[in-house]
Amino acid sequence: MKNELKMTISADIANDSFVRSSVAAFCLPLDPTLDGIEDIKTVVSEAFTNSVVHGYDNDKSKKVDLYVCLEGCQLEIIVEDRGCGIADVDKAMQPFFTTKPEQERSGMGFTLMSTFMDGIKVTSEVGKGTRVCMTKKIVEAKHA
């Protein structure tokens, strides 16, 4: 059975905890491990924060779209903005690359997403925005 969540939320960094908690709660029926839930929360936070900070330069009047789909044990998460876009996606996905070093950004967002998820695809066009699609097979927690 397919279960879907769609959300459009203001590009306000204060909404990060709501976004990550909402996605984590949506995944709970699959009974993921605690580590699995933490991984999901981390990647959602990274993708949302990238949209706010890099895509929109913290313009709270903008919107971020979030789509989550559970089908069987497969999770798909899409975070999309219509911000400035990424000129070189391959370069942006390199560890420690950041366009905001003055804000003490670590440049590890895409690296974390790649590490914690089974798949990640980033598409972007300068001046039109960025779409991050991540997939993961949810492993059920083992109960004693």
N, C-alpha and C positions, 0 to 999 in steps of 0.2 A: 504494500500500500504506500502511496506517495502522500507525504505531508509537507506543506509549504508555508513559509512565513515571508511576507513582504513588508518592508518598512521604509518609509522616507522620513529622515530625521534631520534637524538643523545641524549644520556643521559647526557645532559648539563642542569644544573639548570636554566640557562638563557632561556631555551626553555619553562619553566613552563607557563609563561603568554601567549605564543602563543598556547600551548596545551589547556589551560583552555578557552581561547577566541574562539578557533576553535570549540570546543565542544558546547559551549554556542551558538554560531552563528548557528551551525547545528541544534540546537533544536528550534530556533526561529519560524519556520513555524507552530509549535504547539501552539504558543501564550501562553507560560508559564507566570506565575506571576513573578514579579521581585525577590521575595524571592526564587521562584523555580529556577530561573537562577543562583542566588547567591549560592544556595545549590549545584547545578550541578558543577559550577566552583570550589567550595571548594573541593568537593570529587575528582574531576579530578586532581586538584592540589595536594591533599594529596597522591593519588595513584601514580602519576608521581614522586613526590618528594621522596616517599618511595623507588621506583625503583632506582632512581639516588643515593640517600644517603645511603640506606641500602643494596639494591641489588647489586649495582655496586661500592660502596664506592667512588662515584664521578669520576669514570673513564669515561671521555667524549668520548672515542673511542667506547663505547658500545652503543647499541640501545634499545629503548623501543617501543613496539608495542601497538598501541591503536586501538580499534575497537568500533564503536558506531553504534547502530541500532535503528531506530525508526520504529515501526510498530503499526499503529493506535495511541493510546495515550501512548503506552508502550515504555520506554527508556531502553536500555541495554548498559552499558559501560564496556569494558574489557580493563584492562591495564596489560601488561605482560612483564616480563623481563626474561633473561636467566642468572641471577646473582647468588649470593651465596645461595639463598633460605632461608627458615625459618625452623628451627629445630622443633619448637613447635608453631603451628599456634594458638592454643587456648590461650596459654600464651601471644603471641604477640598481640592478640586482646583485652587483658585486658587493661582498662584505666591506663594511666601513664607508661605503660611498654615501655622501649626504650633500644636499644642496643648502643645508642650513647649519653649517658648522658653528656659526656664532650663537646658535641656540643650544649648543652642546648636544646635538643629535648624534647618536652613535652610528647610524647608517647600517643597522643590523635588522631592520624590519623585514625586508624580503628574505633575508637569510633565515630568520626565525620561522617565517611562513613556510619556506621550503623544507626546513628541518622537521617541523611539527606536523606537516600535512603530507599526504601521499602524492599529491599533484598540485601544481600552481601554474596558472597561465595569466600573464599580464599583457593586456593590450592597451595602447595609449596613442593618442594623437594630440600633438601640440595645439593648444587653443580649444580643444574639444573635450578633453578629460581622459580618465583612466578607469579601466575595469580590471579588477583582480578576481579571478575565479580559482577557488581552492577546493580540493576534494580529499576525503579521508574515509576509510572504512572504519566504522566504530566497532571496537572490541568490547564485548560485555565484561563487566566486572565479575569476578568469581566470588560467590558468596559461600561462607563457611557453613 
